[in-house]
Amino acid sequence: MYLVLIAWIYVAFMMAIAEATSPVGSLLGAAFTFLLYGVLPMSVVGYIMGTPARRRVIKAKEAAEREATRVANEQPNTGDNVNSVTPNAHSEASGDAVAPVRKEP
């Protein structure tokens, strides 16, 4: 991945050098050549090519958080250390069910 980025930046740098040393060129034109042909497109390409790596990092972080939550919920409840558990977290039927409201015939 980085080889393509480095190679294109080198090409854009050489284009900027040619622009700066040309009799009809200028340093401002060389700077714009380097920025618009080199840095800007390669920043977009680098972002797109780095997407799978960012996804792997995010998934690894989420897995670590899930594992930490699972370990924290498995610890015994000692009174002071009250674990917060969502209601009906184990999909069990509640003890005091409310009767459904229906229309009278």
N, C-alpha and C positions, 0 to 999 in steps of 0.2 A: 504494500500500500504506500509506504513512504517513498519507495523508489520512484514511483510515478510523480509524486508531488515534488520531490527534489529535482528530478529531471526537467519537469516543466518550469519550475522556478528558475533553473539554470538557463533554459532557452529564453525565457522572458527577460532575464538579466542580460543575456547577450544581445537581445533585441534592443534593450534600453541603452547598452553601451554603443551599439551601432548608431542609434538615434542621436546620442550625445556627441559622438565624434564625427558625425556627418556634417559636411559644410552647410547644409540647409537645415540641420536639426538644432534642437535646443535642449537645455537641461530640463526645462519644464515638460517638454514633449517626452523626454526620456523617463521622467518620473511618472507621467501619466501612462506611458507604455508599460512600465513595470507594474504599476498598480492595476491597470485595467486588463492587461493581458496575462499577468502573473498572479498577483496576490488575490484579487477578487475571485477569479474562476477557481483557483486552487483551494480557497477557503470553502467554497461551496462543495467542490468535489471531496475535500477532506471530511467535511461534515457528513456527506452522504455515505462515504466509505467507512466512517466510524460508527454508523448506526448499529450494526450487529454487536460491536463491542460494548456500546452503551446499554443495549438491551440485556446483554449477559450480566453486566454489573448491577442493573436494576433488579433482575430476577434473583441474583445471588443475595442481594440486600433484603429483598422480600422474603426469601427462604430463611435467612438468618433471623429475621424478625418473627416469622411464624414459629420457628423452632424455639426462640426465646419465650414467646407467649405460651407455647405448649409446655415447656419446662416449668414456667412460673405457675401455670394452672395445675400442674401435677403435685406441687408442694403441699404438704399438709397445712391445714388452717390452724394456727396457734393462738388465735384471739387478737393479738396485737397486729399480726400480719394478715389482714383480711384481704383475700383475693377477690377482685371484682369479677363476677361471672354474670353474663347476660341472662335474663330470665328465660326459662325453658330452653337452656342451651343444649340439653341432652335429648330433645324431642320427646319428652315424656308428657303424658296427659296431666293437666292441672287438676288439683283436688276439688276445687269449687268451680265447676263449669257453670256458665250462665246459659239459661234456656234461650233458644232463638225466639225472636218476636215474629208472630205471624198474624195475618189478617183473620178476622172472624168471618166465618161463612155466612 
